[in-house]
Amino acid sequence: MSTEQRKDYDSANFDLLATELESRFHDGVAMPWTETEFERRSLKAFAHQFDYCSPYRAFCERRGITPGTVAGWEEIPAVPATAFKYFDFVSAPTRDDSAVFQTSGTTRGHEARGCHHIPRLSLYRASLLPPLEAALLSGLPEPMRFLSLVPDPKGVPESSLSYMVGAAAERYAAQTDWLVDAEGNFDEARLSSVLEVVHDANEPVLVLGTALAFLHVLDRSDLRLGPLPDGSRIMETGGFKGARRTISREELYQRISLETQVSTERIVNEYGMTELLSQLYEPVLTEGLDAVGVHLAPPWLRVRALDPTTLHRLPEGEDGILAFFDLANLGSICHVLTEDIGSVAEGRVRLRGRVPGSEPRGCSRAMDDLMAAAGSVR
C-alpha cells in the first residue's frame, strides 16, 4: 500500500469510526451502553490509534502490546496526561473542522503547555452537549440566558473550556453574555448592565465560570452578581491550580450562594481537562446535596482508580490514580492517565484532589517508556 493509499485508508477509517460514535453520543447519557458495545468500540479505536499515531505505537510496542494481544480495553496502554506537553498525539488527518487546544501552563510556563490535537470538532460537540444538558438544563421549560465568566472562544480559540461553553451556548442559550475577556479581565460596565436587565426580566439564568473567576468577583466590592432570579443555576469548574490564593469548595459555594441567592444544590461542579474531550458532572440538580462530591461519566467514558506504583486496578471505593478511557478522544489517544486522586464505585467517581509531592511511580515509568520509545522512531 502506497503512502497516499495509506492516508486515504486512515482517513476513511477514522471518518467511519467517528461518524458511528457521533450517532451514539447523540442518543444521550440516559441511553446505556453495554460492556460489549464499549469493549468493541474501544478495541476498534485502539487499533486505529496504534496504526496512525507513531509515538503511541512505539510506546505500545515497547510494552509488548498490540491490537492483536489485548482482550479488553483495560489492557490498552494509558498515556500520562503530562505527555501531551511533549508529544503530538494525532490519530487522524487534519481537516477544516479541527483545532488544537492547549493546557493553561500555569505551573511551568507557556513553553510547557500541553497540546491536544482535535481533528474533528464535531466529535467534541457531540460528546459535550448531552452530559451538559442532563446536568445543568434538565427540567427547563425554555432556553436560559447564559452569563459566562469564561472567555468567548473567539478570543481564546486554544481553550477547550471556552469552546465547550461556546458550543453549549450556541445550542441551548436564549442569549449569551461574555463577561470576561481573553486575558481574564471582567467587563465591569457590561456586567452591571447585563445584571440590571436580568433582574428586571426576573427570568432564570445559567452562570458558568471557573472557581478563580467566581472568587475574583466575590473578593471585589465593585463587582456584584447580586441576587439572581429564582430557578437560576450555576456551573463551576477548574479548581485553583496555580492560584496564589485558594479557599475550600464549601466556603466558595457558600459565598456564591449567599451572593446570588442560588441554593447550593443548584451549583453544579464540572470536572474536565484539556486532554479529555468528555466531562463529568455532579448530579446535584436531580439527586440533591447527597450527590456533592460525586461525578457521573457519560456512557462512552470509563474511569478506573489505579495503584500509583503498579497501575493495577484498585477495588471499588478505594482511592488511587484516576485513569480515563474516553472514546471522544478518537482523534488523539483514548486512554489517559492523570495525577488526580479519587475512587470509583458503581460507575460513580469521587475526586480527592491532586497527587501531593512527586510524580507517582506508575506515571513516571510510563513517561520513561514514552521517551525511550519516541527516541526509537525519530
C-alpha positions in Angstrom: 0.0 0.0 0.0 1.4 3.4 -1.0 1.7 6.3 1.3 -1.2 8.1 -0.4 -3.3 4.9 -0.2 -2.4 4.6 3.4 -3.5 8.2 4.1 -6.8 7.6 2.3 -7.4 4.4 4.3 -6.6 6.1 7.6 -8.9 9.0 6.8 -11.8 6.7 5.7 -11.4 4.5 8.8 -11.3 7.5 11.1 -14.4 9.1 9.5 -16.3 5.8 9.7 -15.5 5.3 13.4 -16.1 9.0 14.3 -19.5 9.1 12.5 -20.6 6.0 14.3 -19.6 7.5 17.6 -21.3 10.8 17.0 -24.5 9.0 16.3 -24.3 7.1 19.6 -23.3 10.3 21.5 -26.4 12.0 20.2 -28.5 9.3 21.9 -27.6 11.0 25.1 -26.4 10.0 28.6 -29.7 8.2 29.5 -29.2 5.6 26.8 -27.0 2.9 28.4 -24.1 1.2 26.7 -23.5 -2.5 27.2 -20.0 -3.6 28.2 -19.9 -5.5 24.9 -20.5 -2.3 22.9 -18.0 -0.3 24.8 -15.4 -3.1 24.5 -16.0 -3.4 20.8 -15.7 0.3 20.1 -12.6 0.7 22.4 -10.7 -2.1 20.6 -11.5 -0.5 17.2 -10.3 2.9 18.5 -7.1 1.3 19.8 -6.4 -0.4 16.6 -6.8 2.8 14.6 -4.7 4.9 17.0 -2.0 2.2 17.0 -1.9 2.2 13.2 -1.9 6.0 12.8 -0.1 7.6 15.8 3.6 6.6 15.6 4.7 7.8 19.1 1.8 5.8 20.7 2.5 2.8 18.6 6.2 2.8 19.6 5.1 3.2 23.3 2.7 0.2 23.0 5.3 -2.0 21.2 7.9 -1.2 23.9 5.4 -2.7 26.3 4.8 -5.7 24.1 1.2 -4.7 23.4 -0.5 -4.6 20.0 -4.2 -4.7 18.9 -3.7 -8.5 18.4 -2.6 -9.1 22.0 -5.3 -7.2 24.0 -8.5 -8.9 25.1 -10.2 -5.8 26.6 -10.0 -2.1 26.9 -8.3 -2.2 30.4 -5.3 -3.8 28.8 -4.8 -0.9 26.3 -1.8 1.3 27.4 -2.7 4.6 29.1 -0.7 7.7 28.3 0.1 10.1 31.1 -1.7 13.4 30.7 1.7 15.2 31.1 2.9 13.5 27.9 0.7 15.9 25.9 3.3 18.6 26.8 6.0 16.7 24.9 4.3 14.7 22.1 1.7 15.4 19.4 -0.7 12.6 19.7 -2.5 12.8 16.4 -4.6 9.9 15.2 -6.4 11.3 12.2 -5.6 13.7 9.3 -6.1 17.4 9.8 -9.3 18.8 8.2 -11.2 22.1 8.1 -13.2 21.1 11.2 -10.2 20.8 13.5 -8.5 22.6 16.4 -5.5 22.4 18.8 -6.4 23.0 22.5 -3.7 24.0 24.9 -3.4 23.5 28.7 -3.0 26.6 30.9 0.6 26.0 31.6 0.2 27.8 34.9 2.9 25.9 36.8 5.7 25.6 34.3 5.3 28.5 31.9 4.0 28.9 28.4 6.7 26.7 26.8 5.4 23.7 28.8 1.8 23.9 27.7 0.2 20.7 26.6 -1.4 20.4 23.2 -4.4 18.3 22.4 -5.0 17.9 18.6 -8.7 17.7 17.7 -9.0 16.5 14.0 -12.8 16.6 14.1 -14.6 19.2 16.3 -18.0 17.7 15.5 -17.0 14.7 17.6 -16.2 17.0 20.5 -19.5 18.8 20.2 -21.4 15.6 20.1 -19.7 14.4 23.3 -20.0 17.5 25.3 -23.6 18.5 24.7 -25.6 15.6 26.2 -23.9 15.4 29.6 -24.1 19.2 30.0 -27.8 19.3 29.1 -28.5 16.5 31.6 -26.5 18.0 34.4 -27.4 21.7 34.0 -30.5 22.2 32.0 -32.8 19.3 32.9 -36.4 20.3 33.6 -36.2 23.7 32.0 -39.4 24.7 30.1 -37.5 27.1 27.8 -33.9 28.2 27.0 -32.0 30.1 29.6 -29.8 33.2 29.2 -26.2 32.3 29.7 -23.8 34.6 31.7 -20.3 33.4 31.0 -17.3 34.1 33.3 -15.4 32.0 30.8 -13.9 34.0 27.9 -15.5 33.9 24.4 -13.9 31.2 22.3 -13.4 33.7 19.5 -10.8 35.4 21.8 -9.1 32.2 23.1 -9.5 29.5 20.3 -6.9 27.4 22.1 -9.2 26.9 25.2 -11.2 23.7 25.3 -13.3 25.1 28.1 -14.2 28.2 26.1 -15.1 26.0 23.2 -17.3 23.9 25.4 -19.2 26.9 26.8 -19.5 28.4 23.3 -20.9 25.1 21.8 -23.4 24.8 24.6 -24.4 28.4 24.3 -24.9 28.1 20.6 -27.1 25.0 21.1 -29.1 25.9 24.3 -28.8 29.5 25.2 -31.6 32.1 24.7 -28.9 34.7 24.8 -25.2 34.7 25.8 -23.3 37.4 27.6 -19.5 37.0 27.6 -18.4 39.0 30.7 -14.6 38.2 30.7 -12.1 39.0 28.0 -9.3 36.8 26.7 -6.9 38.0 29.4 -9.4 37.2 32.2 -10.4 40.8 32.8 -14.0 41.5 33.7 -16.1 43.9 31.6 -17.4 45.8 34.6 -19.8 48.0 32.7 -21.2 45.2 30.7 -21.6 43.0 33.9 -23.5 45.8 35.6 -25.9 46.5 32.6 -26.5 42.8 32.0 -27.4 42.1 35.6 -29.8 45.1 35.6 -31.6 43.6 32.6 -31.6 40.1 34.2 -33.0 41.4 37.4 -35.7 43.4 35.6 -36.7 40.4 33.4 -36.8 38.2 36.5 -36.2 35.1 34.4 -33.7 32.4 35.5 -30.2 32.4 34.1 -27.2 30.0 33.9 -23.9 31.4 35.1 -20.8 29.5 34.0 -17.3 30.1 35.4 -14.1 28.8 36.9 -13.6 28.8 40.6 -11.0 31.5 40.2 -13.4 33.7 38.3 -16.1 33.4 40.9 -13.6 34.1 43.7 -12.4 37.2 41.9 -15.9 38.5 41.7 -16.7 37.7 45.3 -13.5 39.4 46.5 -14.2 42.7 44.8 -16.5 45.2 46.3 -17.1 46.9 43.0 -18.2 43.7 41.2 -21.5 42.2 42.3 -23.5 39.3 40.9 -26.3 40.2 43.3 -29.4 38.1 43.8 -30.3 36.1 40.7 -33.9 35.3 39.7 -35.5 32.2 41.1 -34.6 29.0 39.2 -31.1 30.2 38.2 -28.3 27.7 38.0 -24.5 27.9 38.3 -21.7 25.8 36.8 -18.3 25.9 38.5 -15.2 24.3 37.2 -11.4 24.4 37.2 -10.3 24.5 40.9 -7.4 26.7 42.0 -4.5 25.1 40.2 -1.6 27.6 40.1 -3.5 30.3 42.0 -1.9 32.4 44.7 -5.0 32.2 46.9 -7.4 29.3 47.4 -10.4 28.6 49.6 -12.3 25.4 50.3 -15.0 24.3 47.9 -17.5 24.5 50.8 -16.6 28.1 51.5 -16.7 29.1 47.8 -20.1 27.6 47.3 -21.5 29.2 50.5 -20.2 32.6 49.4 -21.6 32.1 45.8 -25.0 31.1 47.3 -25.1 34.0 49.7 -24.2 36.5 47.0 -26.6 35.1 44.3 -29.3 33.5 46.4 -28.9 30.4 44.3 -29.1 27.4 46.6 -26.0 25.1 46.8 -27.9 22.2 45.2 -28.2 24.4 42.1 -24.5 24.9 41.9 -23.1 22.1 39.7 -19.4 21.2 39.6 -17.9 20.1 36.3 -14.8 18.0 36.1 -12.8 18.1 32.8 -9.4 18.6 31.4 -7.8 19.6 28.1 -6.6 16.1 27.5 -10.1 14.7 27.7 -13.0 15.6 25.4 -15.7 14.3 27.7 -16.7 15.9 31.0 -18.1 14.6 34.3 -20.7 16.5 36.4 -22.2 16.3 39.9 -25.9 15.2 39.7 -27.0 17.6 42.4 -29.9 19.0 40.3 -31.5 15.6 40.3 -30.1 14.0 43.5 -29.7 16.9 45.8 -26.8 17.6 48.2 -26.3 13.9 48.8 -24.6 13.9 45.4 -22.0 16.5 46.4 -18.5 15.1 45.6 -19.9 12.5 43.2 -19.3 12.8 39.4 -21.1 10.9 36.7 -19.3 9.9 33.5 -21.2 9.6 30.2 -21.6 6.1 28.9 -18.7 6.4 26.4 -16.2 7.2 29.1 -14.8 4.7 31.6 -12.9 5.6 34.8 -10.7 3.4 37.0 -8.7 4.1 40.2 -5.3 2.6 39.9 -2.5 1.7 42.3 0.1 4.6 42.0 3.0 2.2 41.7 1.8 -0.8 39.8 -1.1 0.9 37.9 -3.3 -2.1 38.7 -7.0 -1.5 39.2 -8.0 -1.0 42.8 -11.1 -2.4 44.4 -14.3 -0.3 44.2 -14.3 2.7 46.6 -10.6 2.7 47.2 -8.6 5.8 46.4 -6.0 5.7 43.6 -4.7 7.5 40.5 -7.6 8.1 38.1 -7.3 6.8 34.5 -9.9 7.6 31.8 -10.8 5.8 28.6 -12.6 8.4 26.6 -14.0 7.3 23.2 -14.4 11.0 22.3 -10.6 11.1 22.1 -10.7 9.0 18.9 -8.6 11.6 17.1 -5.8 11.5 19.6 -5.4 8.9 22.4 -8.4 7.4 24.2 -6.6 6.1 27.4 -5.3 8.9 29.6 -3.6 8.5 33.0 -4.0 11.6 35.3 -2.4 12.7 38.5 -5.8 13.2 40.1 -6.7 11.0 43.1 -10.1 9.5 43.5 -12.2 6.4 43.9 -14.8 4.7 41.6 -17.8 2.7 42.8 -20.7 1.6 40.7 -19.5 4.0 38.0 -19.5 7.0 40.3 -16.3 8.9 40.7 -15.3 10.7 43.9 -12.5 13.2 43.5 -10.0 13.7 46.3 -7.6 16.2 44.7 -4.2 16.1 43.0 -1.3 13.8 43.8 0.8 15.6 46.5 4.6 15.9 46.0 6.5 13.9 43.4 5.1 12.2 40.3 3.6 8.7 41.1 6.0 5.9 40.1 3.5 4.4 37.7 3.2 7.7 35.8 6.9 8.2 35.9 7.6 4.8 34.4 5.0 5.4 31.7 6.7 8.7 30.8 10.1 6.9 30.7 8.7 4.3 28.3 7.3 7.1 26.1 10.6 9.0 26.0 12.6 5.9 25.2 10.1 4.7 22.6 10.0 8.1 20.9 13.7 8.0 20.5 13.4 4.8 18.5 11.1 6.4 15.9 12.9 9.7 15.4 
